[in-house]
Amino acid sequence: MAGACTPALVAAISNGGGLGSLGAAPMKPDVLRAQIQKIRALTDRPFNINLFAPASEQFDPAATLGDAARALLENYHQELGLGELTSPAGIYGPAEEQLAVLIAEQVPVISFHFGVEAHHVAAIHAAGLKVICSATTLEEAIHLDALGCDAVIAQGSEAGGHRGTFIGDYQRAMIGTMALVPQVVDAVSVPVIAAGGIMDARGILACKALGAGAVQMGTAFLGCPESGIPNVWREQLKAASPSQTAVTTVMSGKPARGLANRYIQDMEALEGAPMPYPLQYALSGAIRKKAAEQGNSDFLAMWSGQGVGMLRELPAAELLKALVTETQTLLANLVD
Ligand SMILES: Cc1cc2nc3c(=O)[nH]c(=O)nc-3n(C[C@H](O)[C@H](O)[C@H](O)COP(=O)(O)O)c2cc1C
C-alpha cells in the first residue's frame, strides 16, 4: 500500500508468518534502498516490494487541463494557502531504476500493479526472485500466467486503492472477489492470491473455498498503529460504512476506491474527464500534502476497500495472530 506502509508494518506481518509488503511506487531509488535496509533490520523473513508498471509513469504530452478543473484546483490552492498551480512533475519511479535496486538487494518477492513487462519477469527470474502481479479480469490473469508470473493476485472490485486494471475498460473490470477468484483459479496454472474486501476469518476461509492459495489484505491493516496514514484518515475509516467508499478516477486519473470527500464530489460534478494518470495525481499532489499537514480530510486520497466497517485497531502482529486463530476456529466450527 503505497503511502500507507511502513517497514514496521511489513516486518510485523513477515515475522508473524505472512508476507509483509511495501508499496514503493513513489520511492526514489535511494529512499527505496534505505526502506529495504530498515525492513531487513526488523525481520529476517521473506517480504514483498510492490512497484507500478513503468507504463503508468508516462505523462501524456497532449493532455490539457479543462478550464473548470483548473479553476477548481486554483480555488483549492487559494483556500489552503498554496501558491500558483504549477506544471505537474513526475511522481513515480523510474520503475527501471527501482527494479534495479530490488534485484541488487535480492528482494525475495517483487510485485507489480497495472501489469508487468515480459523483460521484467525475465530479469527477476534470472536473479532467482519471485514476481507476482494484480489482475482484475480473467484476460489479465491469463496474460500474467502466460508471462510466467509465479502467482496472480485476483483483485476484486471491493478492494481499496487503485484498480490494477491494465487491459481494457475499467468498468468492465469491476468484478467482485466472489466471482473473480474461482474463475481465475480455473483459468491459470499458478497459485491465486485473492484480494478485495477480505477483513477477517470469514473472508479468508471464503477465499480458500473459492480456490485461492492465499489472501492479500490491505484495508484491514490500515487501522494498525504501524500503518503510515495520517490520523484524520484513520478517524474517517473508523466511522465509515461501505457505502461511503467509491471508485473514482478524479483523484489520480486512474480508477481507485477510497472514502468519498469534498474533492471527489466537486471534481466529479465537473464536465469532462480528469487528466490522464498520473497527471491528475501529480496536479492534486500539493493539495493532498497540505491537507495531510492540516488534518483536513476534504482533499486527501483516503483509499479504502468496502470491508472498511470491519476495521480493527490492533497492532499488526496481534491482528495477524487473531486472524490465524479465528480462521482455525471458524474452520473447525464449519466442519463440525
Ligand atoms: C491505502 C491503500 C493503498 C494501496 N496501494 C497499493 C499499491 O501501492 N500497490 C498495489 O499493488 N496495490 C495497492 N493497493 C491495493 C491492494 O494491493 C489490495 O488490492 C487491496 O488492498 C485489497 O483490498 P482490501 O483493501 O479490501 O483488502 C492499495 C490499497 C489500499 C487500501
Ligand as a Chemical Component Dictionary entry (heavy atoms), coordinates in Angstrom:
data_LIG
# 
_chem_comp.id                   LIG 
_chem_comp.type                 NON-POLYMER 
_chem_comp.pdbx_formal_charge   0 
_chem_comp.three_letter_code    LIG 
# 
loop_
_chem_comp_atom.comp_id 
_chem_comp_atom.atom_id 
_chem_comp_atom.alt_atom_id 
_chem_comp_atom.type_symbol 
_chem_comp_atom.charge 
_chem_comp_atom.model_Cartn_x 
_chem_comp_atom.model_Cartn_y 
_chem_comp_atom.model_Cartn_z 
_chem_comp_atom.pdbx_ordinal 
LIG C1  C1  C 0 -4.319  2.537  1.134  1  
LIG C2  C2  C 0 -4.117  1.557  0.025  2  
LIG C3  C3  C 0 -3.035  1.704  -0.824 3  
LIG C4  C4  C 0 -2.820  0.770  -1.840 4  
LIG N1  N1  N 0 -1.707  0.899  -2.622 5  
LIG C5  C5  C 0 -1.389  -0.100 -3.475 6  
LIG C6  C6  C 0 -0.131  -0.102 -4.152 7  
LIG O1  O1  O 0 0.689   0.803  -3.988 8  
LIG N2  N2  N 0 0.133   -1.145 -4.980 9  
LIG C7  C7  C 0 -0.744  -2.195 -5.165 10 
LIG O2  O2  O 0 -0.441  -3.129 -5.890 11 
LIG N3  N3  N 0 -1.945  -2.190 -4.553 12 
LIG C8  C8  C 0 -2.270  -1.186 -3.705 13 
LIG N4  N4  N 0 -3.463  -1.236 -3.033 14 
LIG C9  C9  C 0 -4.407  -2.350 -3.318 15 
LIG C10 C10 C 0 -4.025  -3.593 -2.528 16 
LIG O3  O3  O 0 -2.903  -4.183 -3.101 17 
LIG C11 C11 C 0 -5.135  -4.643 -2.499 18 
LIG O4  O4  O 0 -5.530  -4.963 -3.811 19 
LIG C12 C12 C 0 -6.345  -4.180 -1.723 20 
LIG O5  O5  O 0 -5.981  -3.514 -0.542 21 
LIG C13 C13 C 0 -7.198  -5.381 -1.366 22 
LIG O6  O6  O 0 -8.466  -4.994 -0.963 23 
LIG P1  P1  P 0 -8.819  -4.550 0.555  24 
LIG O7  O7  O 0 -8.290  -3.167 0.682  25 
LIG O8  O8  O 0 -10.287 -4.637 0.587  26 
LIG O9  O9  O 0 -8.113  -5.512 1.477  27 
LIG C14 C14 C 0 -3.718  -0.306 -2.029 28 
LIG C15 C15 C 0 -4.818  -0.428 -1.172 29 
LIG C16 C16 C 0 -5.029  0.482  -0.160 30 
LIG C17 C17 C 0 -6.221  0.297  0.755  31 
# 
loop_
_chem_comp_bond.comp_id 
_chem_comp_bond.atom_id_1 
_chem_comp_bond.atom_id_2 
_chem_comp_bond.value_order 
_chem_comp_bond.pdbx_ordinal 
LIG C1  C2  SING 1  
LIG C2  C3  SING 2  
LIG C2  C16 DOUB 3  
LIG C3  C4  DOUB 4  
LIG C4  N1  SING 5  
LIG C4  C14 SING 6  
LIG N1  C5  DOUB 7  
LIG C5  C6  SING 8  
LIG C5  C8  SING 9  
LIG C6  O1  DOUB 10 
LIG C6  N2  SING 11 
LIG N2  C7  SING 12 
LIG C7  O2  DOUB 13 
LIG C7  N3  SING 14 
LIG N3  C8  DOUB 15 
LIG C8  N4  SING 16 
LIG N4  C9  SING 17 
LIG N4  C14 SING 18 
LIG C9  C10 SING 19 
LIG C10 O3  SING 20 
LIG C10 C11 SING 21 
LIG C11 O4  SING 22 
LIG C11 C12 SING 23 
LIG C12 O5  SING 24 
LIG C12 C13 SING 25 
LIG C13 O6  SING 26 
LIG O6  P1  SING 27 
LIG P1  O7  DOUB 28 
LIG P1  O8  SING 29 
LIG P1  O9  SING 30 
LIG C14 C15 DOUB 31 
LIG C15 C16 SING 32 
LIG C16 C17 SING 33 
# 
